[in-house]
Amino acid sequence: MKPTIGIRRRIASLLLAASVAVGAAGVGGCSTNPATGQQIFTLMSPEEERQVGAEQHPKILAEFGGVYDDNAIQAYVAGIGARLVANSEQSQLPFTFTVLDSPVVNAFALPGGYVYVTRGLLALADSEAELAGVIGHEIAHVTARHGAQQQGRAVWVGLGAAILGAAIGDRGAADLLNLGGGLILRGYSREQEFEADSLGLRYLVRAGYQPDAMASFLARLRDKSRLDAEILGTGSDPDEYSLMATHPRTIDRVQEARAASIGLAAQGGIVDREPYLRRLDGMLYGDSPEQGYVRGRRFVHPKLRFEFTVPADFVLLNGPTAVRARAPNGAEIRFDAARQEGEHDMLRYITRRWGARLPLTNLTRFDSNGMQGATGVTRVSSNRGPVDIRLVALDGGDGRIYRFLFATPADDTPRQAEALRQTALSFRRISEAEAARERPYRLQVRTARPGDSVAGLARSLPEGPFAEARFRVLNGLAPGEQPQPGSLVKTVVD
């Protein structure tokens, strides 16, 4: 967790601002899609696309974890990308490939040839061919100029939002419509996704890779999303920052694209599983020190030096905007941090700033672990009935205000109230010595031996009762399947 906004929304806002500036400089027109030969409408020339990408690249790095600090991994991914670009229709374009220091499984591209994959995606992939399939898909979005087409749509939505907001004098209305613009921008059309699948597979095959790798990775991604949903107790994909959320493809579509290119495929093709996995040995897994760590029911941030603990029936999830926790009954906790900006009265902060638009009651000041805090409650309506909201703000003494938002179904608030109060009171600053003892998880690649089982190998994984399921997803093992002696498996160590 760090004070930022979500990855998809942030990309949308960055590119929307750039596209408005570009759109204001000239008018759009039709051009030929260099990858397909078809006519497309865009508001940007190829030169302007490169300008947008170059301007937004450092902002992407600043917002999304930065560059993963491993030169060998960076060079390896760039080499795969260069091989695929050389087999595309725009081999002359300068591409930049970056591995982001994020545990989230994601990949995306900016106009002008900037392609990003996260270390979380590298950890999930099982071979170089699977990684190449993802990168090829993102390259295809660039070569087909999908970003330029999406920018045109985003400009008109963004301008419409500004006009509506000015007309009714409501910034919230503009923000709401701009959120819709973000959805348009970040969600390629089905036709564009299929086109990127088809082109990506073309590049994959031309580069000599096994074309089935794209479908096998997508199946692995689907299994991960289902497990995440099971862990959080939700009926849908809980990870709003996942690759599945930003790339709404299906196995059927990938198989259809593969069938369309099957005539181009040579027998077999490069997979390179073992060399790929060897490269991952020692790579960071899960949260980085800059984001803080989930450790069972405890969240600890060694850089900012604090920790807190959630109730026993809650599952913690660390995200780029906040730490969230969810209980089976629908109760939720959201924790984040805000800049203090000279405000030291926590009661005034929640009534005049954070909760200024809420009819807060039971306003109370309190002290906890040497910090001043304040809290207040309100009741709101939802599609599931009344929900009680409690705001808690703590003066961290480091220029930040640490904030808990507790949401409970109104009929369950009496049962949950004390446990949630203890969560707020558990927030404390930790010493340098305590912070130094907190270490990140890392991938360990080892050879399975006779007698090794999923149950035994999964013990080191940090998912508790879901460790075996996570091990299976991480290693592509079906239910009941055991690792074969002599094969490489991914485990996790600290």
Secondary structure, DSSP 8 states (H G I E B T S, - for coil): --S---HHHHHHHHHHHHHHHHHHHS--EEEE-TTT--EEEESS-HHHHHHHHHHHHHHHHHHTT-B-S-HHHHHHHHHHHHHHHTTSTTTTS--EEEEES-SS--EEEETTTEEEEEHHHHHH--SHHHHHHHHHHHHHHHHTTHHHHHHHHHHHHHHHHHHHHHHHT-HHHHHHHHHHHHHHHHS--HHHHHHHHHHHHHHHHHTTB-TTHHHHHHHHHHHHHHHHHHHHT-SS---TTSHHHHS---HHHHHHHHHHTGGG--SS-B--HHHHHHHHTT-EES--TTT-EEETTEEEETTTTEEEE--TT-EEEE-SS-EEEE-TTS-EEEEEEEE-TT---HHHHIIIIITTTS--EEEEEEEETTEEEEEEEEEEEETTEEEEEEEEEEE-SSSEEEEEEEEEEGGGHHHHHHHHHHHHHH-EE--HHHHHH---EEEEEEE--TT--HHHHGGGSTTGGGHHHHHHHHHT--TT----TT-EEEEEE-
